[in-house]
Amino acid sequence: MNTLLLFGMPSGGELLVIGIFIIIFFGAKKIPEIARGLGKGIREFKDAAREVKKEIDAGVKTSDKAE
């Protein structure tokens, strides 16, 4: 049996239940704060990944010049 099929994306009804649970559990005022924090975290991760990529590219360019 293919185990990947057991862990599929939630459908519309499941997303609705999850959304209602989040509103009840966290409250409507807390959700924007959570989303803002999540957005900042994603932005910091992307910035860090971009910085690492720049460093790798710079290292490759300097090693190409050395050869």
N, CA, C and O atoms as a Tripos MOL2 file, in Angstrom:
@<TRIPOS>MOLECULE
protein
  268   267    67     0     0
PROTEIN
NO_CHARGES

@<TRIPOS>ATOM
      1 N           0.8450   -1.1810    0.0000 N.3       1 MET1
      2 CA          0.0000    0.0000    0.0000 C.3       1 MET1
      3 C           0.8900    1.2440    0.0000 C.2       1 MET1
      4 O           1.9070    1.2890    0.6910 O.2       1 MET1
      5 N           0.5100    2.2160   -0.7540 N.am      2 ASN2
      6 CA          1.2980    3.4360   -0.8670 C.3       2 ASN2
      7 C           1.0140    4.3320    0.3340 C.2       2 ASN2
      8 O          -0.1020    4.8250    0.4980 O.2       2 ASN2
      9 N           2.0240    4.5390    1.1690 N.am      3 THR3
     10 CA          1.8160    5.3180    2.3950 C.3       3 THR3
     11 C           1.7220    6.8070    2.1170 C.2       3 THR3
     12 O           1.2290    7.5470    2.9680 O.2       3 THR3
     13 N           2.1750    7.2790    0.9620 N.am      4 LEU4
     14 CA          2.0700    8.7000    0.6440 C.3       4 LEU4
     15 C           0.6120    9.1340    0.4960 C.2       4 LEU4
     16 O           0.2790   10.2870    0.7710 O.2       4 LEU4
     17 N          -0.2360    8.2430    0.0760 N.am      5 LEU5
     18 CA         -1.6490    8.5890   -0.0890 C.3       5 LEU5
     19 C          -2.3380    8.8050    1.2480 C.2       5 LEU5
     20 O          -3.3660    9.4790    1.3060 O.2       5 LEU5
     21 N          -1.7970    8.2520    2.3130 N.am      6 LEU6
     22 CA         -2.4040    8.4120    3.6270 C.3       6 LEU6
     23 C          -2.2090    9.8210    4.1770 C.2       6 LEU6
     24 O          -2.9740   10.2570    5.0380 O.2       6 LEU6
     25 N          -1.2020   10.5350    3.6960 N.am      7 PHE7
     26 CA         -0.8640   11.8460    4.2260 C.3       7 PHE7
     27 C          -1.0640   12.9290    3.1660 C.2       7 PHE7
     28 O          -0.1560   13.7170    2.9050 O.2       7 PHE7
     29 N          -2.2390   12.9690    2.5610 N.am      8 GLY8
     30 CA         -2.5270   13.9480    1.5270 C.3       8 GLY8
     31 C          -2.9030   15.3000    2.1070 C.2       8 GLY8
     32 O          -2.9920   15.4650    3.3240 O.2       8 GLY8
     33 N          -3.1180   16.2530    1.2360 N.am      9 MET9
     34 CA         -3.5190   17.5960    1.6460 C.3       9 MET9
     35 C          -4.9610   17.5550    2.1640 C.2       9 MET9
     36 O          -5.7800   16.7830    1.6640 O.2       9 MET9
     37 N          -5.2700   18.3890    3.1710 N.am     10 PRO10
     38 CA         -6.6380   18.4060    3.6880 C.3      10 PRO10
     39 C          -7.6050   19.0160    2.6720 C.2      10 PRO10
     40 O          -7.2510   19.9250    1.9210 O.2      10 PRO10
     41 N          -8.8270   18.4950    2.6680 N.am     11 SER11
     42 CA         -9.8270   19.0030    1.7350 C.3      11 SER11
     43 C         -10.5070   20.2350    2.3220 C.2      11 SER11
     44 O         -10.1330   20.6930    3.4020 O.2      11 SER11
     45 N         -11.5010   20.7720    1.6200 N.am     12 GLY12
     46 CA        -12.1830   21.9980    2.0370 C.3      12 GLY12
     47 C         -12.8550   21.8790    3.3930 C.2      12 GLY12
     48 O         -12.7540   22.7890    4.2160 O.2      12 GLY12
     49 N         -13.5340   20.7790    3.6350 N.am     13 GLY13
     50 CA        -14.2050   20.5820    4.9180 C.3      13 GLY13
     51 C         -13.2200   20.4830    6.0780 C.2      13 GLY13
     52 O         -13.4520   21.0240    7.1590 O.2      13 GLY13
     53 N         -12.1350   19.7920    5.8320 N.am     14 GLU14
     54 CA        -11.1210   19.6670    6.8830 C.3      14 GLU14
     55 C         -10.4650   21.0070    7.1770 C.2      14 GLU14
     56 O         -10.1850   21.3230    8.3340 O.2      14 GLU14
     57 N         -10.2180   21.7980    6.1340 N.am     15 LEU15
     58 CA         -9.6430   23.1340    6.3410 C.3      15 LEU15
     59 C         -10.5990   24.0240    7.1340 C.2      15 LEU15
     60 O         -10.1610   24.8230    7.9620 O.2      15 LEU15
     61 N         -11.8870   23.8900    6.8880 N.am     16 LEU16
     62 CA        -12.8880   24.6670    7.6260 C.3      16 LEU16
     63 C         -12.8630   24.2980    9.1070 C.2      16 LEU16
     64 O         -12.8940   25.1770    9.9690 O.2      16 LEU16
     65 N         -12.8080   23.0230    9.3960 N.am     17 VAL17
     66 CA        -12.7560   22.5730   10.7890 C.3      17 VAL17
     67 C         -11.4740   23.0670   11.4560 C.2      17 VAL17
     68 O         -11.5030   23.5160   12.6020 O.2      17 VAL17
     69 N         -10.3570   22.9880   10.7490 N.am     18 ILE18
     70 CA         -9.0940   23.4750   11.3010 C.3      18 ILE18
     71 C          -9.1680   24.9740   11.5570 C.2      18 ILE18
     72 O          -8.7090   25.4520   12.5950 O.2      18 ILE18
     73 N          -9.7460   25.7200   10.6160 N.am     19 GLY19
     74 CA         -9.8910   27.1670   10.7850 C.3      19 GLY19
     75 C         -10.7520   27.5300   11.9760 C.2      19 GLY19
     76 O         -10.4050   28.4370   12.7330 O.2      19 GLY19
     77 N         -11.8610   26.8460   12.1570 N.am     20 ILE20
     78 CA        -12.7420   27.1020   13.3070 C.3      20 ILE20
     79 C         -12.0170   26.7680   14.6100 C.2      20 ILE20
     80 O         -12.1220   27.5060   15.5900 O.2      20 ILE20
     81 N         -11.2940   25.6730   14.6190 N.am     21 PHE21
     82 CA        -10.5360   25.2950   15.8100 C.3      21 PHE21
     83 C          -9.5090   26.3670   16.1560 C.2      21 PHE21
     84 O          -9.3520   26.7210   17.3250 O.2      21 PHE21
     85 N          -8.8070   26.8850   15.1490 N.am     22 ILE22
     86 CA         -7.7960   27.9200   15.3930 C.3      22 ILE22
     87 C          -8.4480   29.1750   15.9530 C.2      22 ILE22
     88 O          -7.9190   29.7780   16.8870 O.2      22 ILE22
     89 N          -9.5910   29.5810   15.3990 N.am     23 ILE23
     90 CA        -10.2800   30.7760   15.8970 C.3      23 ILE23
     91 C         -10.7310   30.5810   17.3380 C.2      23 ILE23
     92 O         -10.5990   31.4910   18.1560 O.2      23 ILE23
     93 N         -11.2580   29.4090   17.6550 N.am     24 ILE24
     94 CA        -11.7160   29.1440   19.0210 C.3      24 ILE24
     95 C         -10.5310   29.0550   19.9800 C.2      24 ILE24
     96 O         -10.5810   29.5880   21.0890 O.2      24 ILE24
     97 N          -9.4730   28.3830   19.5500 N.am     25 PHE25
     98 CA         -8.3330   28.1500   20.4340 C.3      25 PHE25
     99 C          -7.5220   29.4180   20.6840 C.2      25 PHE25
    100 O          -7.1540   29.7010   21.8240 O.2      25 PHE25
    101 N          -7.2390   30.1860   19.6270 N.am     26 PHE26
    102 CA         -6.3890   31.3620   19.7590 C.3      26 PHE26
    103 C          -7.1650   32.6680   19.8930 C.2      26 PHE26
    104 O          -6.6590   33.6200   20.4870 O.2      26 PHE26
    105 N          -8.3540   32.7320   19.3660 N.am     27 GLY27
    106 CA         -9.1220   33.9700   19.3900 C.3      27 GLY27
    107 C          -8.8280   34.8100   18.1560 C.2      27 GLY27
    108 O          -7.7440   34.7240   17.5790 O.2      27 GLY27
    109 N          -9.7890   35.6140   17.7610 N.am     28 ALA28
    110 CA         -9.6840   36.3860   16.5240 C.3      28 ALA28
    111 C          -8.6120   37.4650   16.6210 C.2      28 ALA28
    112 O          -8.0310   37.8320   15.5990 O.2      28 ALA28
    113 N          -8.3340   37.9840   17.8080 N.am     29 LYS29
    114 CA         -7.3440   39.0530   17.9440 C.3      29 LYS29
    115 C          -5.9140   38.5130   17.8670 C.2      29 LYS29
    116 O          -4.9970   39.2390   17.4830 O.2      29 LYS29
    117 N          -5.7270   37.2750   18.2210 N.am     30 LYS30
    118 CA         -4.3830   36.6970   18.2630 C.3      30 LYS30
    119 C          -3.9230   36.2110   16.8840 C.2      30 LYS30
    120 O          -2.7190   36.1210   16.6420 O.2      30 LYS30
    121 N          -4.8410   35.9030   15.9910 N.am     31 ILE31
    122 CA         -4.4980   35.3360   14.6890 C.3      31 ILE31
    123 C          -3.6170   36.2830   13.8600 C.2      31 ILE31
    124 O          -2.6270   35.8190   13.2950 O.2      31 ILE31
    125 N          -3.9310   37.6040   13.7560 N.am     32 PRO32
    126 CA         -3.0300   38.4860   12.9960 C.3      32 PRO32
    127 C          -1.6180   38.5520   13.5740 C.2      32 PRO32
    128 O          -0.6470   38.6650   12.8260 O.2      32 PRO32
    129 N          -1.4990   38.4830   14.8930 N.am     33 GLU33
    130 CA         -0.1740   38.4910   15.5110 C.3      33 GLU33
    131 C           0.6000   37.2240   15.1420 C.2      33 GLU33
    132 O           1.7990   37.2800   14.8690 O.2      33 GLU33
    133 N          -0.0780   36.1050   15.1350 N.am     34 ILE34
    134 CA          0.5570   34.8450   14.7720 C.3      34 ILE34
    135 C           0.9830   34.8760   13.3080 C.2      34 ILE34
    136 O           2.0870   34.4490   12.9710 O.2      34 ILE34
    137 N           0.1100   35.3780   12.4390 N.am     35 ALA35
    138 CA          0.4330   35.4570   11.0140 C.3      35 ALA35
    139 C           1.5950   36.4140   10.7740 C.2      35 ALA35
    140 O           2.4570   36.1460    9.9380 O.2      35 ALA35
    141 N           1.6220   37.5160   11.4950 N.am     36 ARG36
    142 CA          2.7100   38.4890   11.3540 C.3      36 ARG36
    143 C           4.0440   37.8600   11.7750 C.2      36 ARG36
    144 O           5.0590   38.0250   11.0980 O.2      36 ARG36
    145 N           4.0280   37.1490   12.8870 N.am     37 GLY37
    146 CA          5.2430   36.4770   13.3530 C.3      37 GLY37
    147 C           5.7010   35.3990   12.3840 C.2      37 GLY37
    148 O           6.8980   35.2330   12.1480 O.2      37 GLY37
    149 N           4.7480   34.6700   11.8260 N.am     38 LEU38
    150 CA          5.0810   33.6400   10.8470 C.3      38 LEU38
    151 C           5.6850   34.2710    9.5950 C.2      38 LEU38
    152 O           6.6510   33.7490    9.0380 O.2      38 LEU38
    153 N           5.1180   35.3880    9.1550 N.am     39 GLY39
    154 CA          5.6470   36.0820    7.9880 C.3      39 GLY39
    155 C           7.0610   36.5890    8.2160 C.2      39 GLY39
    156 O           7.9110   36.4950    7.3310 O.2      39 GLY39
    157 N           7.3150   37.1310    9.4100 N.am     40 LYS40
    158 CA          8.6640   37.6050    9.7320 C.3      40 LYS40
    159 C           9.6540   36.4500    9.7390 C.2      40 LYS40
    160 O          10.7760   36.5860    9.2520 O.2      40 LYS40
    161 N           9.2410   35.3220   10.2880 N.am     41 GLY41
    162 CA         10.1140   34.1500   10.3200 C.3      41 GLY41
    163 C          10.4380   33.6390    8.9270 C.2      41 GLY41
    164 O          11.5810   33.2780    8.6440 O.2      41 GLY41
    165 N           9.4410   33.6080    8.0600 N.am     42 ILE42
    166 CA          9.6670   33.1610    6.6850 C.3      42 ILE42
    167 C          10.5930   34.1350    5.9660 C.2      42 ILE42
    168 O          11.4850   33.7190    5.2270 O.2      42 ILE42
    169 N          10.3780   35.4450    6.1860 N.am     43 ARG43
    170 CA         11.2230   36.4530    5.5460 C.3      43 ARG43
    171 C          12.6740   36.3210    6.0050 C.2      43 ARG43
    172 O          13.5910   36.4130    5.1890 O.2      43 ARG43
    173 N          12.8900   36.1080    7.3010 N.am     44 GLU44
    174 CA         14.2470   35.9390    7.8140 C.3      44 GLU44
    175 C          14.9050   34.6850    7.2420 C.2      44 GLU44
    176 O          16.0940   34.6900    6.9240 O.2      44 GLU44
    177 N          14.1310   33.6220    7.1160 N.am     45 PHE45
    178 CA         14.6680   32.3890    6.5410 C.3      45 PHE45
    179 C          15.0820   32.6000    5.0950 C.2      45 PHE45
    180 O          16.1540   32.1570    4.6830 O.2      45 PHE45
    181 N          14.2350   33.2780    4.3180 N.am     46 LYS46
    182 CA         14.5650   33.5410    2.9170 C.3      46 LYS46
    183 C          15.7910   34.4320    2.8010 C.2      46 LYS46
    184 O          16.6490   34.1970    1.9500 O.2      46 LYS46
    185 N          15.8840   35.4560    3.6520 N.am     47 ASP47
    186 CA         17.0520   36.3330    3.6380 C.3      47 ASP47
    187 C          18.3250   35.5540    3.9560 C.2      47 ASP47
    188 O          19.3570   35.7510    3.3140 O.2      47 ASP47
    189 N          18.2490   34.6760    4.9440 N.am     48 ALA48
    190 CA         19.4160   33.8670    5.3090 C.3      48 ALA48
    191 C          19.7950   32.9180    4.1740 C.2      48 ALA48
    192 O          20.9770   32.7340    3.8850 O.2      48 ALA48
    193 N          18.8060   32.3250    3.5390 N.am     49 ALA49
    194 CA         19.0850   31.4190    2.4250 C.3      49 ALA49
    195 C          19.7150   32.1810    1.2630 C.2      49 ALA49
    196 O          20.6320   31.6840    0.6100 O.2      49 ALA49
    197 N          19.2210   33.3830    1.0110 N.am     50 ARG50
    198 CA         19.7700   34.2100   -0.0530 C.3      50 ARG50
    199 C          21.2240   34.5900    0.2550 C.2      50 ARG50
    200 O          22.0730   34.5940   -0.6360 O.2      50 ARG50
    201 N          21.4970   34.9070    1.5150 N.am     51 GLU51
    202 CA         22.8570   35.2690    1.9320 C.3      51 GLU51
    203 C          23.8160   34.0830    1.7830 C.2      51 GLU51
    204 O          24.9480   34.2550    1.3310 O.2      51 GLU51
    205 N          23.3740   32.9000    2.1550 N.am     52 VAL52
    206 CA         24.2040   31.7010    2.0080 C.3      52 VAL52
    207 C          24.4840   31.4450    0.5300 C.2      52 VAL52
    208 O          25.6030   31.0920    0.1560 O.2      52 VAL52
    209 N          23.4630   31.6230   -0.3090 N.am     53 LYS53
    210 CA         23.6480   31.4210   -1.7480 C.3      53 LYS53
    211 C          24.6680   32.4100   -2.3050 C.2      53 LYS53
    212 O          25.5010   32.0390   -3.1320 O.2      53 LYS53
    213 N          24.6110   33.6680   -1.8580 N.am     54 LYS54
    214 CA         25.5810   34.6700   -2.3060 C.3      54 LYS54
    215 C          26.9960   34.2760   -1.8970 C.2      54 LYS54
    216 O          27.9350   34.4100   -2.6830 O.2      54 LYS54
    217 N          27.1490   33.7890   -0.6630 N.am     55 GLU55
    218 CA         28.4680   33.3770   -0.1830 C.3      55 GLU55
    219 C          29.0010   32.1950   -0.9820 C.2      55 GLU55
    220 O          30.1900   32.1480   -1.2950 O.2      55 GLU55
    221 N          28.1490   31.2520   -1.3100 N.am     56 ILE56
    222 CA         28.5640   30.0930   -2.0970 C.3      56 ILE56
    223 C          28.9650   30.5310   -3.4930 C.2      56 ILE56
    224 O          29.9910   30.0930   -4.0140 O.2      56 ILE56
    225 N          28.1510   31.4030   -4.1090 N.am     57 ASP57
    226 CA         28.4830   31.8980   -5.4460 C.3      57 ASP57
    227 C          29.8000   32.6730   -5.4330 C.2      57 ASP57
    228 O          30.6090   32.5360   -6.3510 O.2      57 ASP57
    229 N          30.0190   33.4830   -4.4030 N.am     58 ALA58
    230 CA         31.2690   34.2360   -4.3030 C.3      58 ALA58
    231 C          32.4480   33.2840   -4.1240 C.2      58 ALA58
    232 O          33.5150   33.5120   -4.6950 O.2      58 ALA58
    233 N          32.2730   32.2330   -3.3490 N.am     59 GLY59
    234 CA         33.3370   31.2460   -3.1670 C.3      59 GLY59
    235 C          33.6600   30.5130   -4.4520 C.2      59 GLY59
    236 O          34.8250   30.2320   -4.7320 O.2      59 GLY59
    237 N          32.6450   30.2000   -5.2330 N.am     60 VAL60
    238 CA         32.8550   29.5090   -6.5090 C.3      60 VAL60
    239 C          33.5960   30.4360   -7.4640 C.2      60 VAL60
    240 O          34.5070   30.0000   -8.1680 O.2      60 VAL60
    241 N          33.2150   31.7030   -7.4930 N.am     61 LYS61
    242 CA         33.8820   32.6600   -8.3960 C.3      61 LYS61
    243 C          35.3460   32.8420   -8.0140 C.2      61 LYS61
    244 O          36.2020   32.9060   -8.8960 O.2      61 LYS61
    245 N          35.6500   32.9280   -6.7290 N.am     62 THR62
    246 CA         37.0460   33.1050   -6.3220 C.3      62 THR62
    247 C          37.8630   31.8530   -6.5800 C.2      62 THR62
    248 O          39.0490   31.9460   -6.8960 O.2      62 THR62
    249 N          37.2470   30.6760   -6.4510 N.am     63 SER63
    250 CA         37.9900   29.4380   -6.7360 C.3      63 SER63
    251 C          38.2060   29.2840   -8.2270 C.2      63 SER63
    252 O          39.2230   28.7320   -8.6440 O.2      63 SER63
    253 N          37.2640   29.7640   -9.0510 N.am     64 ASP64
    254 CA         37.4600   29.7160  -10.5020 C.3      64 ASP64
    255 C          38.5930   30.6410  -10.9210 C.2      64 ASP64
    256 O          39.3570   30.3090  -11.8280 O.2      64 ASP64
    257 N          38.7130   31.8020  -10.2720 N.am     65 LYS65
    258 CA         39.7780   32.7410  -10.5950 C.3      65 LYS65
    259 C          41.1450   32.2020  -10.1580 C.2      65 LYS65
    260 O          42.1590   32.4760  -10.8000 O.2      65 LYS65
    261 N          41.1670   31.4440   -9.0780 N.am     66 ALA66
    262 CA         42.4120   30.8940   -8.5610 C.3      66 ALA66
    263 C          42.9730   29.8220   -9.4900 C.2      66 ALA66
    264 O          44.1860   29.6210   -9.5530 O.2      66 ALA66
    265 N          42.1100   29.1540  -10.1910 N.am     67 GLU67
    266 CA         42.5480   28.0770  -11.0910 C.3      67 GLU67
    267 C          43.0290   28.7000  -12.3400 C.2      67 GLU67
    268 O          43.4520   27.9960  -13.2570 O.2      67 GLU67
@<TRIPOS>BOND
     1     1     2 1
     2     2     3 1
     3     3     4 2
     4     3     5 am
     5     5     6 1
     6     6     7 1
     7     7     8 2
     8     7     9 am
     9     9    10 1
    10    10    11 1
    11    11    12 2
    12    11    13 am
    13    13    14 1
    14    14    15 1
    15    15    16 2
    16    15    17 am
    17    17    18 1
    18    18    19 1
    19    19    20 2
    20    19    21 am
    21    21    22 1
    22    22    23 1
    23    23    24 2
    24    23    25 am
    25    25    26 1
    26    26    27 1
    27    27    28 2
    28    27    29 am
    29    29    30 1
    30    30    31 1
    31    31    32 2
    32    31    33 am
    33    33    34 1
    34    34    35 1
    35    35    36 2
    36    35    37 am
    37    37    38 1
    38    38    39 1
    39    39    40 2
    40    39    41 am
    41    41    42 1
    42    42    43 1
    43    43    44 2
    44    43    45 am
    45    45    46 1
    46    46    47 1
    47    47    48 2
    48    47    49 am
    49    49    50 1
    50    50    51 1
    51    51    52 2
    52    51    53 am
    53    53    54 1
    54    54    55 1
    55    55    56 2
    56    55    57 am
    57    57    58 1
    58    58    59 1
    59    59    60 2
    60    59    61 am
    61    61    62 1
    62    62    63 1
    63    63    64 2
    64    63    65 am
    65    65    66 1
    66    66    67 1
    67    67    68 2
    68    67    69 am
    69    69    70 1
    70    70    71 1
    71    71    72 2
    72    71    73 am
    73    73    74 1
    74    74    75 1
    75    75    76 2
    76    75    77 am
    77    77    78 1
    78    78    79 1
    79    79    80 2
    80    79    81 am
    81    81    82 1
    82    82    83 1
    83    83    84 2
    84    83    85 am
    85    85    86 1
    86    86    87 1
    87    87    88 2
    88    87    89 am
    89    89    90 1
    90    90    91 1
    91    91    92 2
    92    91    93 am
    93    93    94 1
    94    94    95 1
    95    95    96 2
    96    95    97 am
    97    97    98 1
    98    98    99 1
    99    99   100 2
   100    99   101 am
   101   101   102 1
   102   102   103 1
   103   103   104 2
   104   103   105 am
   105   105   106 1
   106   106   107 1
   107   107   108 2
   108   107   109 am
   109   109   110 1
   110   110   111 1
   111   111   112 2
   112   111   113 am
   113   113   114 1
   114   114   115 1
   115   115   116 2
   116   115   117 am
   117   117   118 1
   118   118   119 1
   119   119   120 2
   120   119   121 am
   121   121   122 1
   122   122   123 1
   123   123   124 2
   124   123   125 am
   125   125   126 1
   126   126   127 1
   127   127   128 2
   128   127   129 am
   129   129   130 1
   130   130   131 1
   131   131   132 2
   132   131   133 am
   133   133   134 1
   134   134   135 1
   135   135   136 2
   136   135   137 am
   137   137   138 1
   138   138   139 1
   139   139   140 2
   140   139   141 am
   141   141   142 1
   142   142   143 1
   143   143   144 2
   144   143   145 am
   145   145   146 1
   146   146   147 1
   147   147   148 2
   148   147   149 am
   149   149   150 1
   150   150   151 1
   151   151   152 2
   152   151   153 am
   153   153   154 1
   154   154   155 1
   155   155   156 2
   156   155   157 am
   157   157   158 1
   158   158   159 1
   159   159   160 2
   160   159   161 am
   161   161   162 1
   162   162   163 1
   163   163   164 2
   164   163   165 am
   165   165   166 1
   166   166   167 1
   167   167   168 2
   168   167   169 am
   169   169   170 1
   170   170   171 1
   171   171   172 2
   172   171   173 am
   173   173   174 1
   174   174   175 1
   175   175   176 2
   176   175   177 am
   177   177   178 1
   178   178   179 1
   179   179   180 2
   180   179   181 am
   181   181   182 1
   182   182   183 1
   183   183   184 2
   184   183   185 am
   185   185   186 1
   186   186   187 1
   187   187   188 2
   188   187   189 am
   189   189   190 1
   190   190   191 1
   191   191   192 2
   192   191   193 am
   193   193   194 1
   194   194   195 1
   195   195   196 2
   196   195   197 am
   197   197   198 1
   198   198   199 1
   199   199   200 2
   200   199   201 am
   201   201   202 1
   202   202   203 1
   203   203   204 2
   204   203   205 am
   205   205   206 1
   206   206   207 1
   207   207   208 2
   208   207   209 am
   209   209   210 1
   210   210   211 1
   211   211   212 2
   212   211   213 am
   213   213   214 1
   214   214   215 1
   215   215   216 2
   216   215   217 am
   217   217   218 1
   218   218   219 1
   219   219   220 2
   220   219   221 am
   221   221   222 1
   222   222   223 1
   223   223   224 2
   224   223   225 am
   225   225   226 1
   226   226   227 1
   227   227   228 2
   228   227   229 am
   229   229   230 1
   230   230   231 1
   231   231   232 2
   232   231   233 am
   233   233   234 1
   234   234   235 1
   235   235   236 2
   236   235   237 am
   237   237   238 1
   238   238   239 1
   239   239   240 2
   240   239   241 am
   241   241   242 1
   242   242   243 1
   243   243   244 2
   244   243   245 am
   245   245   246 1
   246   246   247 1
   247   247   248 2
   248   247   249 am
   249   249   250 1
   250   250   251 1
   251   251   252 2
   252   251   253 am
   253   253   254 1
   254   254   255 1
   255   255   256 2
   256   255   257 am
   257   257   258 1
   258   258   259 1
   259   259   260 2
   260   259   261 am
   261   261   262 1
   262   262   263 1
   263   263   264 2
   264   263   265 am
   265   265   266 1
   266   266   267 1
   267   267   268 2
@<TRIPOS>SUBSTRUCTURE
     1 MET1         2 RESIDUE 1 A MET
     2 ASN2         6 RESIDUE 1 A ASN
     3 THR3        10 RESIDUE 1 A THR
     4 LEU4        14 RESIDUE 1 A LEU
     5 LEU5        18 RESIDUE 1 A LEU
     6 LEU6        22 RESIDUE 1 A LEU
     7 PHE7        26 RESIDUE 1 A PHE
     8 GLY8        30 RESIDUE 1 A GLY
     9 MET9        34 RESIDUE 1 A MET
    10 PRO10       38 RESIDUE 1 A PRO
    11 SER11       42 RESIDUE 1 A SER
    12 GLY12       46 RESIDUE 1 A GLY
    13 GLY13       50 RESIDUE 1 A GLY
    14 GLU14       54 RESIDUE 1 A GLU
    15 LEU15       58 RESIDUE 1 A LEU
    16 LEU16       62 RESIDUE 1 A LEU
    17 VAL17       66 RESIDUE 1 A VAL
    18 ILE18       70 RESIDUE 1 A ILE
    19 GLY19       74 RESIDUE 1 A GLY
    20 ILE20       78 RESIDUE 1 A ILE
    21 PHE21       82 RESIDUE 1 A PHE
    22 ILE22       86 RESIDUE 1 A ILE
    23 ILE23       90 RESIDUE 1 A ILE
    24 ILE24       94 RESIDUE 1 A ILE
    25 PHE25       98 RESIDUE 1 A PHE
    26 PHE26      102 RESIDUE 1 A PHE
    27 GLY27      106 RESIDUE 1 A GLY
    28 ALA28      110 RESIDUE 1 A ALA
    29 LYS29      114 RESIDUE 1 A LYS
    30 LYS30      118 RESIDUE 1 A LYS
    31 ILE31      122 RESIDUE 1 A ILE
    32 PRO32      126 RESIDUE 1 A PRO
    33 GLU33      130 RESIDUE 1 A GLU
    34 ILE34      134 RESIDUE 1 A ILE
    35 ALA35      138 RESIDUE 1 A ALA
    36 ARG36      142 RESIDUE 1 A ARG
    37 GLY37      146 RESIDUE 1 A GLY
    38 LEU38      150 RESIDUE 1 A LEU
    39 GLY39      154 RESIDUE 1 A GLY
    40 LYS40      158 RESIDUE 1 A LYS
    41 GLY41      162 RESIDUE 1 A GLY
    42 ILE42      166 RESIDUE 1 A ILE
    43 ARG43      170 RESIDUE 1 A ARG
    44 GLU44      174 RESIDUE 1 A GLU
    45 PHE45      178 RESIDUE 1 A PHE
    46 LYS46      182 RESIDUE 1 A LYS
    47 ASP47      186 RESIDUE 1 A ASP
    48 ALA48      190 RESIDUE 1 A ALA
    49 ALA49      194 RESIDUE 1 A ALA
    50 ARG50      198 RESIDUE 1 A ARG
    51 GLU51      202 RESIDUE 1 A GLU
    52 VAL52      206 RESIDUE 1 A VAL
    53 LYS53      210 RESIDUE 1 A LYS
    54 LYS54      214 RESIDUE 1 A LYS
    55 GLU55      218 RESIDUE 1 A GLU
    56 ILE56      222 RESIDUE 1 A ILE
    57 ASP57      226 RESIDUE 1 A ASP
    58 ALA58      230 RESIDUE 1 A ALA
    59 GLY59      234 RESIDUE 1 A GLY
    60 VAL60      238 RESIDUE 1 A VAL
    61 LYS61      242 RESIDUE 1 A LYS
    62 THR62      246 RESIDUE 1 A THR
    63 SER63      250 RESIDUE 1 A SER
    64 ASP64      254 RESIDUE 1 A ASP
    65 LYS65      258 RESIDUE 1 A LYS
    66 ALA66      262 RESIDUE 1 A ALA
    67 GLU67      266 RESIDUE 1 A GLU
